[in-house]
Amino acid sequence: MAIKFWDAKGVILLYILPQGQFINAGLYCSTLDRLRDAIRCKKPVLLRRGFVLQHNNATPHSANYTQQWLQRCGWEILPHSAQNPDLATSDFHLFGPLKCHLGGMAFETEGDLVGESKNWFAHLDLDFFRVGIYLLLSP
């Protein structure tokens, strides 16, 4: 399973969970810590100016523990679309095309799969990410 954070200019953080591990509020918050570190390294101006995080209404995202983490860090959350309560833009805009790319490929190790996934994301055109943000913000 993968957790991906991105903006109109590309990938900020791609975290691949070890096989068999599931997302709960604690793991999600530790991933948000990784995101904060990635932003600090790649886009420090965002931490100073602020940004808006959009995630769906999955239990780990809406858990009290996560809400307290977000409040403590002062991160603003963009409400998730009421029309698609279980679908995030990443589900169809990023992971759909990735699944098509990986379709039919065989990997000897999980690391090979992760490497190919990261390589695919790294070679996407910037317009790909801009279109995804546009879709996210469109009614």
C-alpha positions as CSV (number, residue, x, y, z in Angstrom):
1,M,0.0,0.0,0.0
2,A,1.2,3.5,-0.8
3,I,0.6,6.9,0.8
4,K,1.3,9.7,-1.6
5,F,1.4,13.5,-1.1
6,W,1.7,15.7,-4.1
7,D,1.0,19.2,-5.4
8,A,0.7,20.9,-8.8
9,K,4.5,20.6,-9.2
10,G,4.9,17.0,-8.5
11,V,5.5,14.4,-5.8
12,I,6.4,15.6,-2.3
13,L,6.4,12.3,-0.5
14,L,5.7,8.7,-1.6
15,Y,5.7,6.3,1.3
16,I,5.3,2.6,0.6
17,L,4.1,0.6,3.6
18,P,5.8,-2.7,4.4
19,Q,3.8,-5.7,3.2
20,G,1.1,-6.6,5.6
21,Q,1.1,-3.3,7.4
22,F,-2.2,-1.4,7.5
23,I,-2.8,2.3,8.1
24,N,-4.2,3.5,11.5
25,A,-4.1,6.9,13.0
26,G,-0.7,6.4,14.6
27,L,0.9,5.3,11.3
28,Y,-0.8,8.1,9.4
29,C,0.5,10.7,11.9
30,S,4.0,9.3,11.6
31,T,3.6,9.6,7.9
32,L,2.5,13.2,8.3
33,D,5.8,13.7,10.3
34,R,7.6,12.4,7.2
35,L,5.6,14.7,5.0
36,R,6.6,17.7,7.2
37,D,10.2,16.7,6.9
38,A,9.9,16.3,3.2
39,I,8.3,19.7,2.9
40,R,11.0,21.2,5.1
41,C,13.7,19.8,2.6
42,K,11.9,20.3,-0.7
43,K,9.6,23.2,-0.2
44,P,10.4,25.1,3.0
45,V,8.4,28.1,1.9
46,L,5.2,26.1,2.3
47,L,5.8,25.7,6.0
48,R,6.2,29.5,6.4
49,R,3.4,30.6,4.1
50,G,1.1,27.7,4.8
51,F,-0.7,25.2,2.6
52,V,-3.9,23.2,2.6
53,L,-3.9,19.4,2.9
54,Q,-6.7,17.4,1.3
55,H,-7.3,13.8,2.3
56,N,-10.4,11.7,2.2
57,N,-12.6,10.8,5.2
58,A,-10.9,7.5,5.9
59,T,-10.9,6.5,9.6
60,P,-7.2,7.2,10.1
61,H,-7.7,10.7,8.7
62,S,-10.7,11.6,10.8
63,A,-9.5,9.9,14.1
64,N,-9.2,12.2,17.1
65,Y,-5.5,11.4,17.3
66,T,-5.0,12.6,13.8
67,Q,-7.2,15.7,14.3
68,Q,-5.1,16.6,17.4
69,W,-1.9,16.2,15.4
70,L,-3.2,18.5,12.6
71,Q,-4.4,21.1,15.0
72,R,-1.1,21.1,17.0
73,C,0.8,21.6,13.7
74,G,-1.7,24.2,12.5
75,W,-2.3,22.5,9.2
76,E,-5.4,23.5,7.3
77,I,-7.6,20.7,5.8
78,L,-9.6,21.1,2.6
79,P,-13.0,19.4,3.2
80,H,-13.4,16.3,1.1
81,S,-16.1,16.3,-1.6
82,A,-19.5,15.2,-0.3
83,Q,-20.3,13.8,-3.8
84,N,-17.4,11.3,-3.6
85,P,-16.9,10.5,0.1
86,D,-14.8,7.5,-0.5
87,L,-12.8,8.6,-3.5
88,A,-9.7,10.8,-3.5
89,T,-8.2,12.5,-6.6
90,S,-5.1,10.4,-6.1
91,D,-7.2,7.2,-6.4
92,F,-8.1,7.8,-10.0
93,H,-5.7,10.5,-11.2
94,L,-2.4,9.0,-9.9
95,F,-2.9,5.4,-9.0
96,G,-5.2,4.4,-12.0
97,P,-2.5,5.3,-14.6
98,L,0.2,3.8,-12.3
99,K,-1.7,0.5,-12.3
100,C,-2.0,0.6,-16.1
101,H,1.8,1.2,-16.3
102,L,2.6,-1.7,-14.0
103,G,0.1,-4.0,-15.6
104,G,1.7,-7.2,-16.9
105,M,5.0,-6.5,-15.3
106,A,6.6,-9.1,-13.0
107,F,8.8,-8.1,-10.1
108,E,11.2,-10.3,-8.2
109,T,11.1,-8.2,-5.0
110,E,8.9,-5.6,-3.4
111,G,11.8,-3.2,-3.7
112,D,11.7,-3.7,-7.5
113,L,8.1,-2.7,-7.5
114,V,8.7,0.3,-5.3
115,G,11.6,1.4,-7.5
116,E,9.5,1.1,-10.7
117,S,6.7,3.0,-9.1
118,K,9.0,5.8,-8.0
119,N,10.6,6.0,-11.4
120,W,7.2,6.3,-13.1
121,F,6.2,9.1,-10.8
122,A,9.6,10.9,-11.3
123,H,9.1,10.9,-15.1
124,L,5.6,12.4,-15.2
125,D,5.2,15.8,-16.9
126,L,4.3,18.7,-14.6
127,D,1.1,19.2,-16.5
128,F,0.0,15.8,-15.2
129,F,0.1,17.1,-11.6
130,R,-1.5,20.5,-12.5
131,V,-4.5,18.7,-14.1
132,G,-4.9,16.6,-10.9
133,I,-5.0,19.7,-8.8
134,Y,-7.5,21.3,-11.2
135,L,-9.7,18.2,-10.9
136,L,-9.4,18.3,-7.1
137,L,-10.5,22.0,-7.0
138,S,-13.3,21.7,-9.6
139,P,-16.9,21.4,-8.4
